[in-house]
Amino acid sequence: MKPANEYEKAWWQQGRHAIVGIDEAGRGPIAGPLVVAAVRFPADFDHEEIYDSKKLSEKKRRLLFKEIIKLADEYHILIIDTKTVDELNIYRATQKAMEDLVLMFKQCDGVLTDAMPLKVCPCEYIPIIKGDQKSVSIAAASILAKVTRDGIMSGYDVLYPEYGFAKHKGYPTKAHIEAMHQYGVIDKIYRYSYGPVKAMDQLQFDI
Protein backbone atom coordinates (compact mmCIF):
# COMPACT_ATOMS: atom_id res chain seq x y z
CA MET A 1 0.00 0.00 0.00
CA LYS A 2 2.53 2.57 -1.11
CA PRO A 3 1.30 5.59 -3.08
CA ALA A 4 3.39 6.68 -6.01
CA ASN A 5 4.75 10.18 -6.20
CA GLU A 6 4.80 10.24 -10.00
CA TYR A 7 2.64 13.37 -10.23
CA GLU A 8 4.96 15.19 -7.86
CA LYS A 9 8.05 13.84 -9.61
CA ALA A 10 6.91 15.13 -13.00
CA TRP A 11 6.72 18.66 -11.62
CA TRP A 12 9.83 18.35 -9.45
CA GLN A 13 11.80 17.42 -12.57
CA GLN A 14 10.55 20.62 -14.21
CA GLY A 15 11.93 22.64 -11.32
CA ARG A 16 8.57 23.09 -9.60
CA HIS A 17 9.52 22.23 -6.05
CA ALA A 18 6.52 23.48 -4.08
CA ILE A 19 3.78 20.92 -4.81
CA VAL A 20 0.68 20.95 -2.61
CA GLY A 21 -1.58 17.94 -2.09
CA ILE A 22 -5.14 18.45 -0.80
CA ASP A 23 -7.82 16.11 0.53
CA GLU A 24 -10.85 16.13 2.83
CA ALA A 25 -12.65 14.07 5.44
CA GLY A 26 -16.35 14.19 6.20
CA ARG A 27 -18.32 14.75 3.02
CA GLY A 28 -20.75 11.91 3.70
CA PRO A 29 -21.67 12.24 7.41
CA ILE A 30 -24.91 13.87 8.55
CA ALA A 31 -23.18 15.27 11.64
CA GLY A 32 -19.91 16.98 12.40
CA PRO A 33 -17.72 19.36 10.41
CA LEU A 34 -16.03 18.97 7.07
CA VAL A 35 -12.23 18.96 7.45
CA VAL A 36 -9.92 19.78 4.54
CA ALA A 37 -6.13 19.58 4.73
CA ALA A 38 -3.22 20.46 2.46
CA VAL A 39 0.41 19.38 2.62
CA ARG A 40 3.63 20.43 0.88
CA PHE A 41 6.65 18.16 1.19
CA PRO A 42 10.26 18.86 0.18
CA ALA A 43 11.17 18.01 -3.40
CA ASP A 44 11.94 14.32 -4.01
CA PHE A 45 9.99 13.33 -0.88
CA ASP A 46 8.94 9.70 -0.62
CA HIS A 47 7.50 7.59 2.19
CA GLU A 48 6.78 3.87 2.44
CA GLU A 49 3.77 4.13 4.77
CA ILE A 50 1.82 7.28 3.93
CA TYR A 51 -1.30 6.11 2.10
CA ASP A 52 -5.06 6.61 1.78
CA SER A 53 -6.22 7.23 5.36
CA LYS A 54 -9.24 4.93 4.93
CA LYS A 55 -6.90 1.98 4.35
CA LEU A 56 -4.92 2.52 7.56
CA SER A 57 -5.68 1.59 11.16
CA GLU A 58 -6.53 4.36 13.60
CA LYS A 59 -3.27 3.77 15.46
CA LYS A 60 -1.26 4.01 12.22
CA ARG A 61 -3.05 7.19 11.17
CA ARG A 62 -2.23 8.85 14.49
CA LEU A 63 1.44 7.92 14.23
CA LEU A 64 1.65 9.16 10.64
CA PHE A 65 -0.18 12.38 11.55
CA LYS A 66 2.71 13.34 13.84
CA GLU A 67 5.28 12.27 11.28
CA ILE A 68 3.66 14.23 8.44
CA ILE A 69 3.59 17.41 10.51
CA LYS A 70 7.27 16.90 11.29
CA LEU A 71 8.36 16.12 7.72
CA ALA A 72 6.23 18.59 5.75
CA ASP A 73 7.66 21.91 4.63
CA GLU A 74 4.21 23.39 5.24
CA TYR A 75 0.69 22.19 6.00
CA HIS A 76 -2.69 23.73 6.77
CA ILE A 77 -5.98 22.30 8.05
CA LEU A 78 -9.39 23.94 7.67
CA ILE A 79 -12.45 22.98 9.71
CA ILE A 80 -15.70 23.89 7.96
CA ASP A 81 -18.73 24.10 10.26
CA THR A 82 -22.11 22.57 9.52
CA LYS A 83 -23.74 25.94 8.91
CA THR A 84 -21.35 26.62 6.04
CA VAL A 85 -21.91 23.13 4.64
CA ASP A 86 -25.68 23.73 4.71
CA GLU A 87 -25.38 27.19 3.14
CA LEU A 88 -22.96 26.30 0.32
CA ASN A 89 -23.72 22.56 -0.13
CA ILE A 90 -21.04 19.97 0.61
CA TYR A 91 -19.48 20.01 -2.87
CA ARG A 92 -18.97 23.77 -2.98
CA ALA A 93 -17.91 23.90 0.68
CA THR A 94 -15.20 21.34 -0.09
CA GLN A 95 -14.12 23.09 -3.27
CA LYS A 96 -13.96 26.53 -1.64
CA ALA A 97 -11.97 25.20 1.31
CA MET A 98 -9.43 23.71 -1.11
CA GLU A 99 -9.20 27.01 -2.98
CA ASP A 100 -8.71 28.88 0.30
CA LEU A 101 -6.02 26.44 1.43
CA VAL A 102 -3.92 26.97 -1.68
CA LEU A 103 -3.73 30.69 -0.92
CA MET A 104 -2.38 29.99 2.58
CA PHE A 105 0.88 28.52 1.29
CA LYS A 106 3.94 30.72 1.19
CA GLN A 107 5.02 29.00 -2.01
CA CYS A 108 3.01 26.87 -4.43
CA ASP A 109 4.11 25.73 -7.89
CA GLY A 110 1.40 23.13 -8.46
CA VAL A 111 -1.64 21.59 -6.76
CA LEU A 112 -2.90 18.01 -6.63
CA THR A 113 -6.45 17.37 -5.39
CA ASP A 114 -8.37 14.19 -4.73
CA ALA A 115 -10.69 14.39 -7.75
CA MET A 116 -11.88 17.93 -7.00
CA PRO A 117 -11.70 20.55 -9.79
CA LEU A 118 -11.04 24.09 -8.59
CA LYS A 119 -12.73 27.24 -9.83
CA VAL A 120 -9.86 29.45 -8.68
CA CYS A 121 -6.22 28.42 -8.39
CA PRO A 122 -3.11 30.61 -8.73
CA CYS A 123 -1.13 27.81 -10.35
CA GLU A 124 -1.64 24.66 -12.40
CA TYR A 125 -3.62 21.91 -10.67
CA ILE A 126 -4.55 18.30 -11.38
CA PRO A 127 -7.67 16.62 -9.92
CA ILE A 128 -6.73 12.94 -9.52
CA ILE A 129 -9.35 10.21 -9.15
CA LYS A 130 -8.41 8.15 -6.06
CA GLY A 131 -5.62 10.63 -5.54
CA ASP A 132 -5.07 9.51 -1.96
CA GLN A 133 -3.83 6.20 -3.41
CA LYS A 134 -1.74 7.74 -6.20
CA SER A 135 -0.07 10.78 -4.64
CA VAL A 136 1.92 10.83 -1.40
CA SER A 137 1.00 14.50 -0.89
CA ILE A 138 -2.74 13.87 -1.22
CA ALA A 139 -2.46 10.74 0.96
CA ALA A 140 -0.76 12.79 3.67
CA ALA A 141 -3.49 15.42 3.47
CA SER A 142 -6.12 12.69 3.81
CA ILE A 143 -4.47 11.50 7.03
CA LEU A 144 -4.31 15.01 8.51
CA ALA A 145 -7.95 15.61 7.65
CA LYS A 146 -9.26 12.30 8.97
CA VAL A 147 -7.32 12.30 12.24
CA THR A 148 -8.43 15.88 12.91
CA ARG A 149 -12.07 15.10 12.18
CA ASP A 150 -12.07 11.85 14.17
CA GLY A 151 -10.72 13.79 17.13
CA ILE A 152 -13.56 16.30 16.88
CA MET A 153 -16.15 13.52 16.73
CA SER A 154 -14.60 11.85 19.78
CA GLY A 155 -14.96 15.17 21.57
CA TYR A 156 -18.65 15.25 20.68
CA ASP A 157 -18.93 11.72 22.05
CA VAL A 158 -17.73 12.91 25.45
CA LEU A 159 -20.36 15.66 25.46
CA TYR A 160 -23.17 13.53 24.03
CA PRO A 161 -22.34 9.86 24.73
CA GLU A 162 -25.86 8.68 23.92
CA TYR A 163 -25.34 9.43 20.20
CA GLY A 164 -22.27 7.23 19.69
CA PHE A 165 -20.30 9.82 17.70
CA ALA A 166 -16.92 8.18 18.45
CA LYS A 167 -18.10 4.97 16.80
CA HIS A 168 -19.98 6.10 13.68
CA LYS A 169 -18.18 9.44 13.24
CA GLY A 170 -21.42 11.11 12.17
CA TYR A 171 -22.25 8.72 9.32
CA PRO A 172 -25.93 7.73 9.06
CA THR A 173 -25.66 4.20 10.47
CA LYS A 174 -28.79 2.46 11.74
CA ALA A 175 -27.73 2.99 15.38
CA HIS A 176 -27.03 6.67 14.69
CA ILE A 177 -30.42 7.29 13.08
CA GLU A 178 -32.13 5.54 15.98
CA ALA A 179 -30.24 7.70 18.50
CA MET A 180 -31.10 10.84 16.55
CA HIS A 181 -34.80 9.92 16.60
CA GLN A 182 -34.65 9.17 20.30
CA TYR A 183 -32.64 12.16 21.50
CA GLY A 184 -33.19 14.74 18.76
CA VAL A 185 -31.03 16.86 16.47
CA ILE A 186 -28.19 18.83 18.09
CA ASP A 187 -27.85 22.33 16.68
CA LYS A 188 -24.42 23.17 15.18
CA ILE A 189 -23.48 19.47 15.05
CA TYR A 190 -26.04 18.18 12.55
CA ARG A 191 -26.29 19.13 8.88
CA TYR A 192 -29.85 20.27 8.28
CA SER A 193 -29.51 20.03 4.49
CA TYR A 194 -28.88 16.27 4.64
CA GLY A 195 -31.80 13.90 4.04
CA PRO A 196 -32.07 12.09 7.41
CA VAL A 197 -31.86 15.38 9.31
CA LYS A 198 -34.33 17.06 6.97
CA ALA A 199 -36.72 14.19 7.65
CA MET A 200 -36.39 14.78 11.39
CA ASP A 201 -37.23 18.46 10.91
CA GLN A 202 -40.31 17.53 8.88
CA LEU A 203 -41.35 14.98 11.48
CA GLN A 204 -41.13 17.59 14.23
CA PHE A 205 -43.05 20.07 12.07
CA ASP A 206 -45.79 17.52 11.38
CA ILE A 207 -46.16 16.78 15.07
Buried (B, 14 or more C-beta within 10 A) or exposed (E): EEBEBEBBBEBBEEEBBBBBBBBBBBEEBBBBBBBBBBBBBEBEBEBEBBBBBEEBEEEBBBBBBEBBEEBBBBBBBBBBBBEBBBEBEBEEBBBBBBBBBBEEBEEBBBBBBBEBEBEEBEBEBBBBEEBBBBBBBBBBBBBBBBBBBBEBBEEBBEEBEEBBBBEBBBBBBEEBBEBBEEEEBBEEBBBBBBEBBEEBEEEEEEE
